[in-house]
Every structure is written in C-alpha cells, then in structure tokens.
Amino acid sequence: MRATATFTVKEFVPTALQPVPTVPTGLPVGVAAMEKHFVGEAAGHSATLFTAAFDQSTGVGTYVAMESFEGSLQGREGAFNFVHSATTSGSDRTAEFFTIVPSSGTRELAGISGAGGMAVDADGTHRIWFDYQLD
C-alpha cells in the first residue's frame, strides 16, 4: 500500500551534542531535534533526531534522520519509526535511503514494514510517501 502526504517542519532546534572525540573534517557535524506535521493519507506528527555534515553556504552535505511518527496511514491509527538519509550537492538529492523500522509499529500499525521516500517540489512543498505492508 502507498500513503502520501505533505509535511511542514514546525520546529528545528539545533542541540549542543557533539561527537566525542572531536575529529576535524571538511564539513561540521551537527545534531538537531525536529517536529514535523503531516497532512494527507499520512496524517499526524513526528519527533525527529536529525544529524548532518553540511555546509550552509553551499548547500552541500549529507543527513541522517530517525523519526517517530504518530498519527494515521490511510485511516489506520498508531505510531512507528522510520529512518531516512540523502546527500546533496546543493540542488539535488542522491544516495537516498528510507525504511520503516521493523517491529516499531503500535496499535493499528503494529507489524508495519516497508520503505518510502521524500521529495521537495520547486515551490518548496515537502512530500513524503510510505510504501508499506501490515502483517
């Protein structure tokens, strides 16, 4: 099954968490907490731990995010985790990865598995889709 939605970032809060030991590289590593709101066949909100090695001035870098989603997929209520990452050279998305974490589903989403993806439209609209199965 596929559930699609758009989402907005309601909060992006950089944290003081730093890798230990400190290793100087060409791009700084940062960590942030995010809150997103979803509208569509996937409706609800998520709490996200976001890690990136990223250059703000050029838009070049890679991120990895672990999200805890709560809401509904096509009317089925529950919560689950998913992880995603991508690399950008400033105007593209490559090396994308997206998976629903096994055994993370609750309530009507217990047993969820699958994958998905994300895209950003030219007008800035953020889209997400979940290609999922329920046991």
Phi, psi and chi 1 to 4 in degrees:
 res  aa     phi    psi   chi1   chi2   chi3   chi4
   1 MET       -  152.0  -65.3  177.8  -85.0      -
   2 ARG  -124.2  129.9  176.4  172.5  -86.0 -157.7
   3 ALA  -117.8  130.9      -      -      -      -
   4 THR  -116.9  157.5   62.6      -      -      -
   5 ALA  -163.5  167.5      -      -      -      -
   6 THR  -110.3  158.7   58.9      -      -      -
   7 PHE  -143.1  157.2   68.8   87.8      -      -
   8 THR  -125.3  146.4   54.6      -      -      -
   9 VAL   -87.5  115.3  174.9      -      -      -
  10 LYS   -87.3  -27.0  -66.7  -63.5 -180.0 -177.0
  11 GLU  -153.4  138.3 -166.8  166.0    8.6      -
  12 PHE  -136.6  108.6 -174.8   92.7      -      -
  13 VAL  -120.8  104.2 -179.3      -      -      -
  14 PRO   -60.1  144.8  -22.8   34.0      -      -
  15 THR  -111.2  166.5   71.0      -      -      -
  16 ALA   -87.1   -0.5      -      -      -      -
  17 LEU   -61.0  128.5  179.1   65.4      -      -
  18 GLN  -129.6  144.3  -65.3  -64.8  -44.2      -
  19 PRO   -61.2  142.7  -19.4   30.1      -      -
  20 VAL  -126.7  128.0  175.6      -      -      -
  21 PRO   -76.3  161.7   30.4  -34.4      -      -
  22 THR   -69.5  128.1  -59.7      -      -      -
  23 VAL  -123.9  112.8  176.5      -      -      -
  24 PRO   -70.1  125.5   11.3  -11.9      -      -
  25 THR  -130.0  176.4   62.4      -      -      -
  26 GLY   -71.0  -19.3      -      -      -      -
  27 LEU  -128.1  135.8  -68.5  176.0      -      -
  28 PRO   -72.1  145.7   27.0  -34.0      -      -
  29 VAL   -99.2  130.8  173.7      -      -      -
  30 GLY  -130.9  159.0      -      -      -      -
  31 VAL  -128.9  141.1  178.1      -      -      -
  32 ALA  -143.4  157.5      -      -      -      -
  33 ALA  -105.4  137.8      -      -      -      -
  34 MET  -128.8  152.9  -64.2  173.9   69.2      -
  35 GLU  -124.7  129.5  178.4 -176.2   -7.4      -
  36 LYS  -121.0  150.5  -64.9  178.8 -177.0  173.7
  37 HIS  -119.8  134.9  -70.8 -158.9      -      -
  38 PHE  -115.1  139.8  -60.4   80.1      -      -
  39 VAL  -131.8  133.7  176.1      -      -      -
  40 GLY   132.4 -148.5      -      -      -      -
  41 GLU   -67.7  -23.1  -65.4  172.6  -33.2      -
  42 ALA  -107.8  109.9      -      -      -      -
  43 ALA  -124.7  131.1      -      -      -      -
  44 GLY   153.1 -148.2      -      -      -      -
  45 HIS  -143.5  164.9   66.3  -84.2      -      -
  46 SER  -138.5  153.3   71.0      -      -      -
  47 ALA  -109.2  129.3      -      -      -      -
  48 THR  -127.3  135.3  -53.1      -      -      -
  49 LEU  -101.0  120.6  -65.4  175.6      -      -
  50 PHE  -119.9  124.8 -176.8   87.3      -      -
  51 THR  -124.1  136.9  -56.2      -      -      -
  52 ALA  -148.5  148.7      -      -      -      -
  53 ALA  -110.2  108.7      -      -      -      -
  54 PHE  -150.0  141.6 -168.0   73.3      -      -
  55 ASP  -105.5  107.9 -177.6  -25.3      -      -
  56 GLN   -58.9  -35.0  -67.1  -75.8  -11.1      -
  57 SER   -73.4  -32.5   64.5      -      -      -
  58 THR  -105.9  -16.6   62.8      -      -      -
  59 GLY    76.8   17.2      -      -      -      -
  60 VAL   -96.4  134.3  172.9      -      -      -
  61 GLY   162.1 -173.2      -      -      -      -
  62 THR  -136.7  143.9  -62.2      -      -      -
  63 TYR  -127.7  157.3   79.9   88.9      -      -
  64 VAL  -134.2  130.7  176.5      -      -      -
  65 ALA  -132.1  136.7      -      -      -      -
  66 MET  -112.3  121.1  175.3   64.4   72.8      -
  67 GLU  -115.8  143.3  -61.0 -155.1   32.5      -
  68 SER  -112.8  108.1  -60.7      -      -      -
  69 PHE   -97.9  137.6  172.5   86.4      -      -
  70 GLU  -132.5  128.9 -178.0  176.7   46.4      -
  71 GLY   157.7 -133.7      -      -      -      -
  72 SER  -138.7  148.6   64.3      -      -      -
  73 LEU  -116.9  114.8  -68.5 -175.7      -      -
  74 GLN    48.2   43.8  -62.3  174.6  -41.1      -
  75 GLY    87.0   -7.7      -      -      -      -
  76 ARG   -89.5  121.5  -66.8  176.6 -179.9   89.9
  77 GLU   -88.3  144.5  -61.6  -76.7  -26.6      -
  78 GLY   160.5 -161.5      -      -      -      -
  79 ALA  -142.8  156.5      -      -      -      -
  80 PHE  -165.6  165.8   60.8   92.3      -      -
  81 ASN  -103.1  148.2  -58.8  108.1      -      -
  82 PHE  -144.0  154.4   63.8   98.9      -      -
  83 VAL  -125.8  143.9   63.2      -      -      -
  84 HIS  -149.6  155.8   53.4   97.0      -      -
  85 SER  -153.1  160.3   65.5      -      -      -
  86 ALA  -162.6  161.9      -      -      -      -
  87 THR  -120.0  146.2  -64.2      -      -      -
  88 THR  -136.2  145.5 -179.6      -      -      -
  89 SER  -101.3   11.7   62.4      -      -      -
  90 GLY   121.1  -30.4      -      -      -      -
  91 SER  -137.9   13.1   61.0      -      -      -
  92 ASP  -141.9  173.5   61.5   -9.5      -      -
  93 ARG  -129.0  123.0  -74.9  175.8   60.2   92.3
  94 THR  -131.5  173.3   60.7      -      -      -
  95 ALA    49.6   41.4      -      -      -      -
  96 GLU   -75.0  143.9  -66.0  179.9   83.2      -
  97 PHE  -138.9  139.1  176.3   80.8      -      -
  98 PHE  -156.3  122.2 -169.1  116.8      -      -
  99 THR  -147.5  148.0 -164.6      -      -      -
 100 ILE   -84.4  131.1  -64.3  170.7      -      -
 101 VAL   -71.0  123.3  177.2      -      -      -
 102 PRO   -57.8  145.1  -21.0   31.0      -      -
 103 SER    66.2   14.4  -61.4      -      -      -
 104 SER   -96.3   -9.3   66.7      -      -      -
 105 GLY   -75.0  148.6      -      -      -      -
 106 THR  -126.2  166.2   67.1      -      -      -
 107 ARG    46.6 -126.7  -58.1 -169.6  -44.5  -95.1
 108 GLU   -71.8   -7.2  -66.7  177.4  -54.1      -
 109 LEU  -105.7   10.4  -62.2  174.8      -      -
 110 ALA   -60.7  139.4      -      -      -      -
 111 GLY    82.7    7.8      -      -      -      -
 112 ILE   -66.8  143.6 -167.1  169.2      -      -
 113 SER  -149.9  165.6   62.3      -      -      -
 114 GLY   140.1 -158.0      -      -      -      -
 115 ALA  -140.5 -159.0      -      -      -      -
 116 GLY   169.7 -158.5      -      -      -      -
 117 GLY  -172.7  172.2      -      -      -      -
 118 MET  -138.7  152.3  -58.9  172.1   75.2      -
 119 ALA  -150.7  153.9      -      -      -      -
 120 VAL  -119.9  120.5 -179.2      -      -      -
 121 ASP   -70.9  163.7  -65.8  -11.6      -      -
 122 ALA   -57.7  -30.5      -      -      -      -
 123 ASP   -84.9    3.0   68.1   -0.3      -      -
 124 GLY    94.1   -2.7      -      -      -      -
 125 THR   -66.0  129.0  -58.8      -      -      -
 126 HIS   -95.8  126.0  -73.2   70.1      -      -
 127 ARG  -116.0  147.9  -60.8 -169.9 -178.7  -78.6
 128 ILE  -139.4  149.5 -169.6  166.8      -      -
 129 TRP  -141.1  147.4   58.5   91.6      -      -
 130 PHE  -118.9  119.5  -63.0   96.0      -      -
 131 ASP   -98.6  103.8  -67.2  -36.0      -      -
 132 TYR  -132.4  161.0   68.8   98.8      -      -
 133 GLN  -128.5  152.2  -56.7   80.9   40.3      -
 134 LEU  -120.1  129.9  -70.3  169.0      -      -
 135 ASP   -70.5      -  -68.3  -20.0      -      -
